[in-house]
Amino acid sequence: MKKIFIIAAMLLCSQVALLAGNLAFSKMLGDNMVLQQNAPVTIWGTATPRADVAVTGSWNGTTVKVKADKDGHWEAVLNTPAGSFDAQTVKVESGSESIEAKNV
């Protein structure tokens, strides 16, 4: 009986992990990051394997669409504008998940 309880608990935990958000920036990216001006910059992270991912920079509203690989890794290249003191954002969406890096 104890084995059945342990197996059931493990299955429940694995299902909860699957329901948790998978969309994330790389640990090197996030709020308050500085991007090179007037250049193509790579934004990358993780998502559900083979999911469609959309990356949008607030400076021009252009969305770059990519697909996560079989391991859930994705990367997109955004063209940045001339530098300014205006706070910008980078928004990433995949399915019903959405994350945003602020004060870029």
C-alpha positions in Angstrom: 0.0 0.0 0.0 2.8 2.4 0.8 4.4 1.8 -2.6 1.1 2.6 -4.4 0.9 5.9 -2.4 4.5 6.8 -3.3 3.9 6.0 -7.0 0.7 8.0 -7.0 2.4 11.0 -5.4 5.2 10.9 -7.9 2.7 10.8 -10.8 0.8 13.7 -9.3 4.0 15.8 -8.9 5.1 15.1 -12.5 1.7 16.2 -13.8 1.9 19.4 -11.7 5.4 20.1 -13.2 4.0 19.7 -16.7 1.3 22.3 -16.0 3.8 24.8 -14.6 5.0 27.5 -16.9 7.8 26.5 -19.2 8.4 29.8 -20.9 11.5 31.6 -19.7 14.3 33.9 -20.7 17.8 32.6 -20.4 19.2 33.4 -17.0 21.5 35.9 -18.7 18.5 38.0 -19.8 15.7 39.8 -18.0 14.7 43.1 -16.4 17.2 46.0 -16.7 19.3 44.3 -19.4 21.2 46.5 -21.8 21.2 45.6 -25.5 23.6 46.8 -28.2 22.1 49.7 -30.1 21.5 49.6 -33.9 22.3 45.9 -34.1 20.8 42.5 -34.5 20.6 41.0 -31.0 19.8 37.5 -30.0 17.1 36.9 -27.3 16.9 33.2 -26.2 15.3 31.0 -23.6 13.2 27.9 -23.0 9.6 26.9 -23.7 7.6 23.8 -24.2 9.4 21.6 -26.7 8.4 22.4 -30.3 6.2 25.2 -29.2 5.7 28.4 -31.3 7.3 31.4 -29.7 6.7 35.1 -30.5 9.3 37.7 -29.4 8.4 41.4 -29.6 10.5 44.5 -28.8 8.5 47.5 -27.7 10.7 49.9 -29.7 9.2 49.0 -33.1 6.4 46.5 -32.3 7.9 44.0 -34.8 7.3 40.4 -33.7 9.8 37.6 -34.6 8.2 34.1 -34.6 10.4 31.1 -33.9 9.8 27.5 -32.9 11.4 25.8 -29.8 13.5 22.8 -30.6 12.9 19.3 -29.3 14.5 20.2 -26.0 12.5 23.4 -25.6 15.3 25.9 -26.5 14.5 28.9 -28.7 16.3 32.0 -30.0 15.2 35.0 -31.9 17.1 37.9 -33.4 15.6 41.4 -32.9 17.0 44.6 -34.5 17.5 47.3 -32.0 17.1 51.1 -32.5 19.5 53.9 -31.6 20.1 54.1 -27.8 17.9 56.3 -25.7 16.9 56.8 -22.1 13.4 55.5 -22.8 12.6 52.3 -21.0 11.6 49.5 -23.4 10.4 46.0 -23.0 10.9 42.6 -24.7 7.8 40.4 -24.6 7.8 36.7 -25.3 4.6 34.7 -25.8 4.0 31.0 -26.4 0.5 29.5 -26.3 -1.2 31.0 -23.2 2.1 31.9 -21.5 3.6 35.4 -21.6 6.8 36.9 -20.0 8.3 40.3 -20.3 11.7 41.9 -19.6 11.2 45.4 -18.4 13.4 48.5 -18.4 15.5 47.3 -21.3 
